[in-house]
Amino acid sequence: MSEQQLELIDPGAWEGPLLQASDIVAGYVPEVDILSGCQLSLHEGELVGIIGPNGAGKSTLLKALFGLVPVRSGSVQLRGHDITGAKAHSLVGLGVGYVPQNNNVFPRLTVEENLQMGAYQQPREFGRRFDEVAELFPLLGQRRKQRAGSLSGGERQMVAMGRALMMRPSVLLLDEPSAGLSPAYQDEVFIRCRQINDTGVSIIMVEQNARRCLQICHRGFVLDQGRNAYTGSGDDLLTDPKVIELYLGTLAKAR
């Protein structure tokens, strides 16, 4: 699908899944597949969690959805339109935001300048968007002139999430938002994710803190070896004996 065709997607003209990934096969190295036919769907207003052991392909799936990893077969659809392999900047313009796990802020730029980078496609809207994001993350308004590199890990995560929200995305992809944070900031991140979702942003979140992720998500997907192992509501997966035995027992034992 060309960029011109992508621009014609009407947010209000589709009643199916907001985002649909079907039979995704993808990987970083030629002929080595990290994802081996996995499936995922996201509906309007949902918060979907993706859990699984290390190396299962969770982060790779997010990158494939956002055009950062080549999809060898299968498809990604946004409101029924094929966006497989679309450029990241085109997806941002279509309302898809992405927050990577590592190196997710510009450390030498101030908080305000980081958020300006998030609004680069619509610079005239920066003032209004900044106020909206600062209402959700008051710390960003208080530290707007402070360099992002001087913030704590949890504060930098708020900057990264705030920057992704500057274009008012309808879909937000979060890769390990609680990774490396103190328990207090982990709780803060999960609370903010629910608040963002409550504003109408649909979220796909990859998380190693499996138990906490399932507690806040509407539906969960368990990936193992690049494939779907289990799918269900967050509550159902939390109480599923097999999921507890195979995944929650190890992934959440220390949480």
Secondary structure, DSSP 8 states (H G I E B T S, - for coil): --HHHHTT--TTS--S-SEEEEEEEE-SBTTB-SEEEEEEEE-TT-EEEEE-STTSSHHHHHHHHTTSS-EEEEEEEETTEE-TT--HHHHHHTTEEEE-SSS-S-TTSBHHHHHHHHTTTSGGGHHHHHHHHHHH-HHHHHTTTSBGGGS-HHHHHHHHHHHHHTT--SEEEEESTTTT--HHHHHHHHHHHHHHHHTT-EEEEE-S-HHHHHHH-SEEEEEETTEEEEEEEHHHHHH-HHHIIIIIHHHSTT-
